[in-house]
């Protein structure tokens, strides 16, 4: 989900068209531009319901931040790491800020791979000029869980 802000409706729709083109070029599965305030509210509700959807299946949630221009690169790295460990790592966040919340599932913790996955994601984040704690805290807990 990408939330755009602009001065006027024409600017917003122009920005939205550009985002849709980028998404389609990147082979995203679907693009939807909210046309009404109700559609905007519905889409925002979906975003707010992502966390509860995964909550019972999560072992940990990451809070990484990379430069916004590196969002695509870190998402690709997260997908590569997920494939390597035969899992899924759902990730969403505040992309304009470069902030992502990646969910490490309990199945990974049960297999003993959670620390390795976190370490690999953190290393890739740092390589891209990012940090391992973006919007939640100063990082002490994050550092202790992967060193």
C-alpha positions in Angstrom: 0.0 0.0 0.0 1.3 3.4 -1.0 -0.3 6.5 0.5 0.3 9.7 -1.6 -0.1 13.2 -0.5 -0.3 16.2 -2.7 -1.5 19.8 -3.1 -4.4 19.0 -5.3 -6.4 16.1 -6.8 -4.7 16.4 -10.2 -1.2 16.1 -8.7 -2.3 13.1 -6.6 -3.7 11.3 -9.6 -0.6 12.1 -11.6 1.6 10.7 -8.8 -0.7 7.6 -8.6 -0.4 6.9 -12.3 3.4 7.0 -12.0 3.3 4.6 -9.0 1.0 2.2 -10.8 3.4 2.2 -13.8 6.3 1.4 -11.6 4.4 -1.3 -9.8 3.3 -2.9 -13.1 6.9 -2.7 -14.5 7.9 -4.5 -11.3 5.3 -7.2 -11.9 3.2 -6.5 -8.9 0.1 -8.6 -8.7 -2.5 -5.8 -8.6 -2.7 -2.0 -8.5 -5.7 -0.1 -7.2 -6.1 3.6 -6.9 -8.7 4.8 -4.4 -11.2 7.0 -6.2 -13.3 8.0 -3.2 -12.8 8.8 0.5 -14.6 5.6 1.3 -12.2 3.5 -0.8 -9.3 5.3 0.9 -10.8 4.4 4.3 -11.3 0.7 3.2 -7.7 0.4 2.0 -6.3 2.0 5.2 -8.5 -0.5 7.2 -6.9 -3.4 5.3 -3.4 -2.1 6.2 -4.3 -1.8 9.9 -5.6 -5.4 9.8 -2.3 -6.9 8.5 -0.7 -7.2 11.9 -3.6 -9.0 13.6 -3.7 -11.4 10.6 -0.2 -12.5 11.3 0.0 -12.0 15.1 -0.7 -15.6 16.1 1.8 -16.9 13.5 4.7 -14.5 14.3 7.8 -15.2 16.4 9.2 -11.7 15.9 8.7 -8.5 14.0 11.6 -6.6 12.5 11.7 -2.8 12.3 14.3 -2.1 9.6 14.8 1.2 7.7 16.7 1.7 4.5 16.9 4.8 2.3 13.6 5.0 0.5 15.4 4.5 -2.9 16.5 1.1 -1.5 13.1 -0.3 -0.7 13.0 -2.5 -3.8 16.5 -3.8 -3.1 15.7 -4.8 0.5 12.4 -6.4 -0.4 14.2 -8.5 -3.0 16.8 -9.5 -0.4 14.1 -10.4 2.1 12.4 -12.6 -0.6 15.8 -14.3 -1.4 16.3 -15.0 2.3 12.8 -16.3 2.7 13.3 -18.7 -0.2 16.7 -19.8 1.2 14.9 -20.8 4.4 11.8 -22.1 2.7 9.4 -19.6 4.4 7.5 -16.5 3.8 8.5 -13.1 5.4 5.5 -10.8 5.1 6.8 -7.2 5.0 5.0 -3.9 4.9 5.5 -0.5 6.4 6.0 3.2 5.7 7.8 3.0 2.4 8.2 6.7 1.8 10.3 6.7 5.0 12.1 3.5 4.1 10.6 1.7 7.1 9.6 -1.9 6.9 8.1 -4.4 9.3 9.1 -7.9 8.4 7.4 -10.8 10.2 9.4 -13.9 11.1 7.0 -16.7 11.5 6.9 -19.2 14.3 7.6 -22.1 11.9 11.0 -20.6 11.4 11.7 -20.3 15.1 10.6 -23.9 15.6 13.2 -24.9 13.0 15.9 -22.9 14.8 16.5 -20.6 11.9 15.1 -17.3 13.2 18.4 -15.9 14.4 20.1 -16.7 11.1 17.3 -15.1 9.1 17.3 -12.0 11.3 21.1 -11.7 11.0 21.0 -12.0 7.2 18.2 -9.3 6.9 20.0 -7.0 9.3 23.3 -7.4 7.3 21.5 -6.6 4.0 19.8 -3.6 5.7 23.1 -2.3 6.9 24.8 -2.8 3.4 22.1 -0.6 1.9 22.9 2.2 4.4 19.9 1.3 6.7 19.4 0.7 10.4 18.0 -2.3 12.2 15.5 -0.2 14.2 13.6 2.4 12.4 10.7 3.7 14.3 10.5 1.6 17.5 13.2 2.3 20.0 16.9 2.8 19.9 17.9 -0.7 19.0 19.2 -2.3 22.1 16.7 -5.2 22.0 17.4 -5.7 18.3 21.2 -5.8 18.8 20.9 -8.3 21.6 18.7 -10.7 19.5 21.2 -11.1 16.6 24.7 -10.8 18.0 
